[in-house]
């Protein structure tokens, strides 16, 4: 393997990796800004919880299910007019963040809902008996008690977003997906395709390992 080949490959990989990291970081953060409150609302508005409002839970759950049922590649194309309105263009890494957030936020909401519903209802009743307000129960009971599960859910979300960014390359989103399509597929560069897949696998493994370790640490801290 010559130095020229290595330099050429690094020249292709470096910007693609940076674009992918940017898309993953931006969309993951924004997805949690939107999805975390939605997940909390799904739980606390359910029947028998601290702020029961079944119609809110049903309506919100239906909207989330509709968004989650759409394949990402279809959702990305369908959102092109909205992306142009928000960003000013539908091509590039920043433009790809919009559909990534729309796709990931409902997933985050369901992950958060699942984590919070694991908390025994007796813990919530104990907080209520001591006069805690719904706000206090959410931030001092629900979220701390579900910390370990929420961390694992965040790792799963980021892994899904990494997969979405690869698909975003099919419609000009940039990143490793775009590199794999433009060079690996269109130019028949099998080596580029293999290296791109290897980098994505490394990303996924790193996120999963870190998420598991943080979740275990949070569990031990709670004890």
PyMOL commands that set and color helices and strands:
alter all, ss='L'
color gray80, all
select helices_A, chain A and resi 3-44+54-69+72-78+80-87+93-116+121-129+134-145+147-171+175-185+190-222
alter helices_A, ss='H'
color red, helices_A
deselect
rebuild
show_as cartoon
